[in-house]
């Protein structure tokens, strides 16, 4: 099965992001981002047999318990031109540190098929991605550039998400600092 590890935004933020995802569906037929809750990816999708999930969840629980909750700020929008539009995450040393330590902890076990990420960590909350057509990007980006959005929330848990064949669902949460 396919899994990834993320910080999932609180439901009130998820609902706002969902409105923007629906706008992208109605205006540009973008469906892919609708398949997951609003989140910041910490470890991108990887294959793992379901019977390995308890071991990973145990690792995540232990790791998360040793971390402290911290604030995350979402501010306006940005893009990976010409295919991705997202809510921008204000850079944070604590978020970068969490991602780096988590990746190291999971890799160190040698039990899970994640790869060391070569690209720099660029936290974001996706609104539209690979199914946004290049020719539609300028119009979609013009819409989001004129919007203002500024909200903060506490990072309180690391979530393991599992693809059920249709959508991504939360398979387990590991609270920070418990």
N, C-alpha and C positions, 0 to 999 in steps of 0.2 A: 504494500500500500504506500501511498504518497503522504508524507507528513511535512510540516514546517513548524518552526518555533517563533513565537511573536509576543509582543505586548498588545493585547486587545484593548481598544478604547472603550470607555464606559458607554452604556446603552444610549445616553442622551447625545453623545458625540456620534455614535454609530448611526442614529436616526438622521442627524443632519447630513452626514456623509452619504447616507443612503439616498437622500433627496437629490444630491448632486449626481450620484450614479444613475438615478432614474432620469434625470435631465439628459445625461449622456446617452442613455438608451433611447429616449424619445427623439432626440435631435440627431444622433449619429449612429444608432443601432449598436452601441457598445454594451456588451453583455458580460464580458469576462470578469470585470471588477465586482459585479453583483454576486459572484459566487463565494465571497468571503466577507466576514465582518470587518469593520474599520480596524486596522491594526498597523503596527510597525514591525516589519520582519526583522528578527534577530538572526535566524538561521534559515536560509532559503530551502525550498522543497527538496526532499531527498526520499529515496526508496527505503522502506523498512518493513520487514514482516511483522504482522500484528502481534505475534508471540514475543517480539522484542520490546513491545510497548511498555510493559510493566517495569522493565529494567531502566528504560529511558525516563519514565515518569518518576521512578525512585531517585535517579540522578538529578532530575530537575527539582524535585522537592528538597533534596539536600542542598543543592546549589542555591536555590531561591531563599531558603531559610537563612543563609549566611549573608544575604544582601539586605539592604534597607530600602524601604519605599522612597521615592524621590519624585519631584514634579517634572512633568513634560509639558512643553508649551507648543501649541500648534498656531502658526501665524501665516495667514494668507496662503498663496498658492505658488507653485513652481512647476517646472516641466523638465522631462528628459525629451527634448525635441527629436523627432517629430511624432512620437507615438504615445507618450505617457504624460498625464496631468495628475498632480497630486496636491494634497494639503501639505504645506511645508512644516517640518519639525525644526524648531529653533535648536541649534547645536548645543549639546550638553556633554560635559566631561563625564558625568555620571552615567549617561546613556551609552556613550562610547565605551566606557570601562565595563559596563554590564555586558554589552555585546561581545567584547574582546575576551573577557573572562569566561563567558558562557561557551563561546566557540572553542576555546582552549580546553575547558573541562570536558566537553563532549568528544573532541578529537582525541584527547589523552586516553580515553578508555579503549579506543580502537575497536569498539563494538558496533558503532553506528556509521553508516555510509555517507557521512557528510564530508564535504571537501573544504579545505581552507579557502576562504573567499579571497580571490585575487584583487577584486575591485575594492576601493575604499568604502567603508560603511557610510551609507547616505540615507539616514532614516527619513521615511516619508509615509503618508497615508494615501494610497492610490485611489483615484477617482476613475481614471480610464487608462487602459494600457494597450497591450498588443493588438486589440481589435479596433483601435482608433486609426482610421485611414489617414495616411499622410496628407492627402488633399483636404481632409476635414480639420486637420490640426489647427490651422490659423484661425478659423472661425470659433472653434471650441476654446482655444487659448485666449482669444480676445474676450470671450464671455467671462472666464475665470480671472483674468487679469484685472477686471474692473470690480470684482467682489472683494470685500474685506471680511476677514475672519480672524479672531484672536481668542483662544480658549486654552486653559491649562487644566490638567488632570493629574492625579497621582498615579505613578506606575506602582501597582500593588501586587501584580502576579505575572508570572511567565506562563504563557499558554502553549500547549501542544495542540496543533490543529491537524486533522486527518481528512483526506479527500474521500468522500463516500461514493465516488463515481459520478456525482452530480455537482456537489458543492463542498466547500470546506466547512467542517464543524469542529467545535472545540472538543477535544478528546480528554482534556484535563487541564486544570489550573494549579500552579504551584505558587502559593503566596510568598511575597517577599517578607523577610524579617520575622518569620514565625518560628 
